[in-house]
Amino acid sequence: MNNSPEQQQPSPKAYQPSTLLLSVLECIGDGVLLVDRSGHILYSNQSAQEMIRLLPKQASQDLPDVIWTTCESVIESHQLFAGKTIILEAETDNLRIRVQWMDLDSYPDHCLLVRLENRQQALYCLAEAEAKSFGLTSREAEVWKMKRMGHSRKEIAQTLYISIDTVKKHLCNIQTKRQAQVMELCA
């Protein structure tokens, strides 16, 4: 198989996206991979390369096992349900993996589209958007981001150098603002 993604040399069958598509794929926060049926990476954006580096993988494969296992399931499903669009998902602690068949006009064989989502980053972005939407203060926004990312009240207090009672107060204020927004939307 090929070298690791960061050392990957284009193979004769490597997929070369257009300049516009390449610009779009590199701007996406999610990792995007195109993979052939044997597990060779045909294309990967920078986000995908960074995420793959953090996962354990076997020396004989381009892809970490958790990604390749999902790819193999899509290959098997494609054979069973030919003509149907099948998207399979898998999750690790910090990663959501989505795999589906892709038919590219400029590539002679079918390949797999693999999308990798950093779940912690996605939660952080969601919490940031919610903080703006709810009209939270900067301190409430900090507390909310940490809460959405799964931190306990104690962890929030320790990280932000505030008391647990202050964390509770902020969370109560946040709930009030959230409820006010829901009421506003329903009115």
C-alpha positions in Angstrom: 0.0 0.0 0.0 1.0 3.7 -0.2 3.0 5.6 2.4 1.3 7.5 5.2 -1.0 10.4 4.0 1.5 13.1 4.8 4.2 11.3 2.7 1.8 10.2 0.1 3.1 10.3 -3.5 0.4 10.6 -6.2 -0.1 7.2 -7.8 -1.0 6.9 -11.5 -4.6 6.4 -10.5 -4.7 9.3 -8.0 -7.7 11.5 -8.3 -6.9 15.1 -9.2 -9.8 17.5 -8.4 -10.4 20.7 -10.3 -8.9 23.9 -8.9 -12.3 25.1 -7.7 -13.3 21.7 -6.1 -9.8 21.5 -4.5 -10.3 25.0 -3.0 -13.7 24.0 -1.6 -12.5 20.7 -0.2 -9.6 22.4 1.6 -11.8 25.0 3.2 -14.2 22.5 4.7 -13.5 21.9 8.4 -14.4 18.2 8.0 -11.9 15.7 6.7 -12.6 14.5 3.2 -11.0 11.4 1.7 -11.5 9.5 -1.6 -10.5 5.9 -1.2 -10.4 3.1 -3.7 -11.7 -0.4 -3.1 -8.4 -1.7 -1.8 -8.0 1.1 0.8 -5.6 3.3 -1.1 -6.1 7.0 -0.5 -6.7 8.7 -3.8 -7.3 12.2 -2.2 -7.3 13.7 1.2 -7.7 17.3 2.4 -5.6 18.8 5.1 -8.2 18.2 7.8 -8.4 14.5 7.0 -4.6 14.2 7.1 -4.5 15.8 10.5 -7.3 13.5 11.9 -5.8 10.4 10.4 -2.4 11.1 12.1 -4.1 10.9 15.5 -5.6 7.4 14.9 -3.7 4.1 15.2 -3.3 2.3 12.0 -1.6 -0.8 10.7 1.6 -0.4 8.8 0.2 -2.3 5.8 -2.7 0.1 5.2 -3.2 3.8 4.3 -6.3 4.0 6.5 -6.7 3.4 10.2 -8.7 0.2 11.0 -11.8 2.2 12.3 -12.1 3.9 8.9 -11.3 0.9 6.7 -13.8 -1.3 8.6 -16.5 1.1 7.7 -15.3 1.3 4.1 -15.4 -2.5 3.9 -19.0 -2.5 5.2 -20.0 -0.1 2.4 -18.3 -2.2 -0.2 -20.2 -5.3 1.0 -23.5 -3.3 1.2 -23.0 -2.0 -2.3 -22.7 -5.5 -3.6 -25.9 -6.5 -1.8 -27.9 -3.4 -2.6 -26.6 -2.3 -6.0 -28.2 0.9 -7.3 -29.1 2.1 -3.8 -27.4 5.0 -2.1 -25.9 3.7 1.1 -24.2 5.9 3.7 -22.7 4.1 6.8 -21.6 5.9 9.9 -19.2 4.9 12.7 -18.1 6.8 15.7 -15.1 6.9 18.0 -14.7 9.1 21.1 -13.8 12.1 19.0 -14.6 11.2 15.4 -17.7 10.6 13.3 -17.0 8.7 10.1 -19.4 8.7 7.2 -18.7 6.5 4.1 -20.6 6.2 0.8 -20.0 5.2 -2.8 -18.8 7.9 -5.2 -18.9 7.8 -9.0 -16.5 10.4 -10.4 -16.6 11.1 -14.2 -12.8 11.7 -14.2 -11.9 8.5 -12.3 -12.3 5.2 -14.1 -13.5 3.1 -11.1 -16.0 3.7 -8.3 -14.4 4.9 -5.1 -15.5 5.7 -1.6 -16.2 9.2 -0.2 -15.1 9.3 3.5 -16.1 12.3 5.6 -14.5 12.7 9.0 -16.0 15.0 11.6 -14.1 16.0 14.7 -16.9 15.7 17.2 -15.2 18.0 19.8 -14.6 20.7 17.2 -18.2 20.3 16.0 -19.6 20.6 19.6 -17.4 23.7 20.2 -18.7 25.4 17.0 -22.2 24.5 17.9 -21.8 25.9 21.4 -20.2 29.1 20.0 -23.2 29.6 17.7 -25.6 28.9 20.5 -23.8 31.4 22.7 -24.4 34.1 20.1 -27.9 33.1 19.5 -28.8 33.1 23.2 -27.1 36.5 23.8 -24.7 35.1 26.4 -22.1 37.2 28.0 -18.4 36.3 27.3 -18.1 34.4 30.6 -21.4 32.6 30.1 -20.2 31.6 26.7 -17.0 30.1 28.1 -19.1 28.1 30.6 -21.6 27.0 27.9 -18.8 25.8 25.6 -17.2 23.7 28.3 -20.6 22.3 29.4 -21.5 21.4 25.8 -18.1 19.7 25.4 -19.0 17.4 28.3 -17.1 19.0 31.2 -18.5 18.7 34.7 -19.3 21.8 36.8 -16.2 21.0 38.9 -14.0 20.9 35.8 -15.5 24.2 34.5 -14.9 25.8 37.9 -11.3 24.7 38.0 -10.5 25.6 34.4 -12.1 29.1 34.7 -10.9 29.7 38.2 -14.4 30.3 39.6 -16.4 28.6 42.3 -18.9 25.8 41.6 -21.6 28.1 42.8 -20.6 30.7 40.2 -20.8 27.9 37.5 -24.2 27.0 38.7 -25.3 30.7 38.5 -24.0 31.0 35.0 -25.7 27.8 33.9 -29.0 29.0 35.5 -28.7 32.3 33.6 -27.9 30.4 30.4 -31.0 28.2 30.8 -33.1 31.3 31.3 -31.8 32.9 28.1 -32.3 29.6 26.2 -35.9 29.4 27.4 -36.5 33.0 26.5 -35.3 32.3 23.0 -37.6 29.3 22.6 -40.5 31.3 23.8 -39.6 34.1 21.4 -39.5 31.6 18.5 -42.8 30.1 19.5 -44.6 33.4 19.7 
